[in-house]
Amino acid sequence: MALTITSASSIADVKAAYLDNADYDLVGDVEKAQQFIVACRYLLIRLPKRSALGNKHTEEEWDPTVIERQMGEARRWLLANKPSYLNQSTTHFFTR
């Protein structure tokens, strides 16, 4: 069962969801694409661009432009493979 990302999810959970769902296009899975997009959004919001891990002098660096590009690719793939996604992700303005 796929991990559902929430505001209470740890960074490790978000990274795992990002990696676990990165193959959405290869396996043709719409749900994985949606989960990948959510993981990208959370990474962009919550992840520092660079961090040091403990006293081991291990650094990790994430490029937000790569994540943004991957999220855009996933959204385009989702639009092509789930046409109803357009209706779900579009803001509608109504006038009187």
C-alpha positions in Angstrom: 0.0 0.0 0.0 1.3 3.4 -0.9 2.2 5.9 1.8 -0.1 8.9 2.0 1.8 12.1 2.5 0.4 14.5 5.0 1.7 17.6 6.8 2.7 15.2 9.6 4.9 13.1 7.3 8.6 13.2 8.0 11.1 14.3 5.4 12.2 10.7 5.1 8.7 9.6 4.3 8.4 12.4 1.7 11.7 11.4 0.1 10.6 7.7 0.1 7.3 8.6 -1.7 9.2 10.7 -4.2 11.6 7.8 -5.0 8.9 5.0 -4.8 6.6 6.8 -7.3 9.2 8.1 -9.7 8.5 5.3 -12.2 4.8 6.3 -12.7 5.3 6.8 -16.4 7.2 3.5 -16.9 4.5 1.4 -15.2 1.6 3.6 -16.5 0.2 4.3 -13.0 -2.0 7.4 -12.7 -2.1 7.1 -8.9 1.7 6.9 -8.7 1.9 10.1 -10.8 -0.5 11.9 -8.4 1.6 10.7 -5.4 4.8 11.8 -7.2 3.4 15.3 -7.7 2.4 15.6 -4.1 5.8 14.4 -3.0 7.5 17.0 -5.3 5.3 19.8 -3.8 6.2 18.7 -0.2 9.9 18.5 -1.1 9.8 22.0 -2.6 8.1 23.4 0.5 9.9 21.5 3.3 13.3 20.5 2.1 16.3 22.8 2.5 18.4 23.1 -0.6 21.4 21.7 1.3 21.8 20.0 4.6 24.5 18.3 6.7 23.7 15.0 8.3 25.1 14.6 11.8 28.7 14.6 12.7 29.6 12.3 9.8 30.2 15.3 7.5 27.7 13.9 5.0 26.0 16.5 2.9 22.9 16.2 0.8 21.9 18.7 -1.9 18.6 18.9 -3.7 18.1 21.2 -6.8 14.6 22.7 -6.6 14.6 23.4 -10.4 15.0 19.7 -11.1 12.1 18.9 -8.7 9.9 21.6 -10.4 10.8 20.2 -13.8 9.9 16.7 -12.8 6.7 17.8 -11.2 5.8 19.6 -14.5 6.6 16.4 -16.5 4.4 14.4 -14.2 1.5 16.9 -14.5 1.7 16.7 -18.3 1.8 12.9 -18.2 -1.2 12.9 -15.9 -3.1 15.2 -18.2 -2.4 12.9 -21.1 -3.3 9.8 -19.2 -6.2 11.0 -17.0 -8.1 13.7 -18.9 -10.3 14.3 -15.8 -7.2 15.6 -14.1 -7.6 18.9 -16.0 -11.0 19.4 -14.3 -9.6 18.6 -10.9 -6.5 20.9 -11.1 -8.0 23.9 -12.8 -9.2 26.9 -10.9 -12.6 28.1 -12.0 -13.7 31.6 -11.8 -17.4 32.4 -11.9 -19.0 35.7 -12.7 -22.5 36.9 -12.2 
